[in-house]
Amino acid sequence: MSHGEVLFEFVQVGQQMRVAAVDPATNTEVIVIAPVNASRQHMQQIAMAKLRRKLGQVDPPPQPPKKYA
């Protein structure tokens, strides 16, 4: 994450809140769905944790091609 900057977007969908967290440096985005009555801070914490987890993951090594007999 660049300089700790994260963008959040909150969109209410019925009785749920769709929260997007975006790292502008990598254009990585995660989405979480939370109850509309959850606190904004709690929603941000969950989205931030998911974004950190996603950014911390390393792509798995490519699988060797399978040989068929």
C-alpha positions in Angstrom: 0.0 0.0 0.0 1.4 3.3 -1.0 2.1 5.5 2.0 -0.8 3.8 3.8 -3.4 5.4 1.5 -6.6 3.3 1.1 -9.8 4.4 -0.6 -13.2 3.3 0.8 -16.5 3.3 -0.9 -19.8 2.6 0.9 -23.0 1.7 -1.0 -26.2 0.6 0.7 -27.9 -2.3 -1.0 -31.2 -3.0 0.9 -30.3 -3.9 4.5 -26.7 -4.5 3.6 -23.7 -2.2 3.1 -21.3 -3.0 0.2 -17.8 -1.7 1.2 -15.0 -1.5 -1.3 -11.4 -0.9 -0.2 -8.9 0.0 -2.9 -5.1 0.3 -2.8 -4.4 3.0 -5.4 -0.8 2.0 -5.8 -1.6 -1.5 -7.1 -5.3 -0.9 -8.1 -6.2 -3.8 -5.9 -9.8 -3.9 -4.7 -11.7 -6.0 -2.3 -15.4 -6.0 -1.5 -17.1 -6.9 1.8 -20.8 -7.0 2.6 -21.8 -6.0 6.1 -25.1 -5.4 7.9 -26.3 -1.8 7.4 -26.4 -1.3 11.2 -22.7 -2.2 11.7 -20.5 0.8 12.6 -18.6 2.5 9.8 -15.3 1.9 11.7 -16.0 -1.8 12.0 -16.8 -2.1 8.3 -13.5 -0.3 7.4 -11.5 -2.6 9.7 -13.0 -5.7 8.0 -12.4 -4.3 4.5 -8.8 -3.2 5.5 -8.0 -6.7 6.9 -9.2 -8.3 3.7 -7.2 -5.9 1.6 -4.0 -6.5 3.6 -4.5 -10.3 3.4 -5.0 -10.1 -0.4 -1.9 -7.9 -0.9 0.2 -10.2 1.3 -0.6 -13.2 -0.8 1.9 -14.5 -3.3 0.8 -15.9 -6.6 1.1 -19.7 -6.5 3.9 -21.1 -8.7 2.7 -22.2 -12.2 1.8 -25.9 -12.5 4.0 -27.9 -14.9 2.1 -29.1 -18.0 0.4 -32.4 -17.6 1.6 -35.2 -19.9 -1.0 -37.6 -21.3 -0.1 -41.1 -22.4 
